[in-house]
Amino acid sequence: MSTARAEPARNSATPVGRRRAQSNCGAPTKKQEHRNRVVGVAELVGVVLLLVPGTALRAAGGLIVIMIGALGTVLVFRSELGWFGPTLHLGLLSAIVWLRLRLMRPSAAK
């Protein structure tokens, strides 16, 4: 008699199976690499545009959208990177938008 137990079949519908299927044993697929490059370029363009006074508000808005996506991804897939980084960036970008809007508003105390 064999005492070895059979392992349960891994279903790709389970969260663990889905993550393993998507991670491709640690090596990103071509589609994932392309998406990472596109997001990275969008972030770099956003950072450069943050430095230009006329485009800072729109750049911060675009980066907020990217950070909401990053935070959602971290929370859904329970990434080991954690939620603190995207939340911190989201808060800082929101502060930039708020300050820019306050500075653009004409002062009522004249």
C-alpha positions as CSV (number, residue, x, y, z in Angstrom):
1,M,0.0,0.0,0.0
2,S,1.2,3.4,-0.9
3,T,1.0,6.2,1.7
4,A,1.6,9.0,-0.8
5,R,-1.3,11.4,-1.1
6,A,-2.4,12.7,-4.4
7,E,-2.1,16.5,-4.7
8,P,-5.3,18.3,-5.6
9,A,-5.5,19.5,-9.2
10,R,-4.7,23.2,-9.5
11,N,-7.6,25.0,-11.0
12,S,-6.8,28.2,-12.9
13,A,-10.0,29.8,-11.6
14,T,-8.7,29.9,-8.0
15,P,-6.7,33.0,-7.0
16,V,-3.5,31.1,-6.4
17,G,-3.8,29.2,-9.7
18,R,-4.6,32.4,-11.6
19,R,-1.6,34.2,-10.1
20,R,0.7,31.3,-11.1
21,A,-0.7,31.3,-14.6
22,Q,-0.2,35.0,-15.0
23,S,3.2,35.1,-13.5
24,N,4.5,32.5,-15.9
25,C,7.0,31.0,-13.4
26,G,8.4,34.5,-12.6
27,A,9.2,35.4,-16.2
28,P,7.0,38.2,-17.6
29,T,5.3,37.5,-21.0
30,K,5.9,39.8,-23.9
31,K,2.5,41.4,-23.3
32,Q,3.4,42.2,-19.7
33,E,6.7,43.6,-20.7
34,H,5.1,45.9,-23.2
35,R,2.5,47.0,-20.7
36,N,5.2,47.7,-18.1
37,R,7.2,49.8,-20.6
38,V,4.1,51.8,-21.6
39,V,3.2,52.5,-18.0
40,G,6.8,53.4,-17.2
41,V,7.0,55.9,-20.1
42,A,3.7,57.4,-19.1
43,E,5.0,57.9,-15.6
44,L,8.2,59.5,-16.8
45,V,6.3,61.8,-19.1
46,G,4.0,62.7,-16.2
47,V,7.0,63.5,-13.9
48,V,8.6,65.8,-16.6
49,L,5.3,67.5,-17.2
50,L,4.9,68.1,-13.4
51,L,7.9,70.4,-13.6
52,V,6.3,72.6,-16.3
53,P,4.0,75.1,-14.6
54,G,1.4,75.1,-17.3
55,T,1.0,71.4,-17.5
56,A,1.5,70.4,-13.9
57,L,-2.2,70.1,-13.0
58,R,-3.0,67.8,-16.0
59,A,0.2,65.8,-15.4
60,A,-0.8,65.2,-11.7
61,G,-4.3,64.2,-12.8
62,G,-2.8,61.6,-15.2
63,L,-0.5,60.3,-12.6
64,I,-3.3,60.0,-10.2
65,V,-5.1,57.7,-12.7
66,I,-2.0,55.6,-13.0
67,M,-1.6,55.4,-9.2
68,I,-5.2,54.3,-8.7
69,G,-4.6,51.5,-11.2
70,A,-1.4,50.6,-9.3
71,L,-3.1,50.6,-6.0
72,G,-6.0,48.5,-7.4
73,T,-3.6,46.0,-8.8
74,V,-1.7,45.7,-5.5
75,L,-4.9,45.1,-3.6
76,V,-6.5,42.7,-6.0
77,F,-3.4,40.5,-6.5
78,R,-2.1,41.0,-2.9
79,S,1.3,41.9,-4.2
80,E,4.3,41.5,-1.9
81,L,5.2,45.1,-2.7
82,G,2.4,46.3,-0.5
83,W,-0.1,49.1,-0.6
84,F,1.9,51.8,1.1
85,G,3.9,53.0,-1.9
86,P,1.0,53.6,-4.3
87,T,-1.1,55.2,-1.5
88,L,1.7,57.6,-0.6
89,H,2.2,58.6,-4.2
90,L,-1.6,59.0,-4.6
91,G,-1.7,61.3,-1.6
92,L,1.2,63.4,-2.7
93,L,-0.2,63.8,-6.2
94,S,-3.6,64.8,-4.8
95,A,-1.9,67.4,-2.6
96,I,-0.2,68.8,-5.8
97,V,-3.5,69.0,-7.5
98,W,-5.2,70.7,-4.5
99,L,-2.3,73.2,-4.1
100,R,-2.3,74.0,-7.8
101,L,-6.1,74.6,-7.8
102,R,-5.8,76.9,-4.7
103,L,-3.0,78.9,-6.4
104,M,-5.0,79.3,-9.6
105,R,-8.1,80.6,-7.8
106,P,-8.1,84.4,-7.6
107,S,-7.9,85.7,-4.1
108,A,-11.1,87.0,-2.7
109,A,-9.3,89.1,0.1
110,K,-8.4,92.1,-2.1
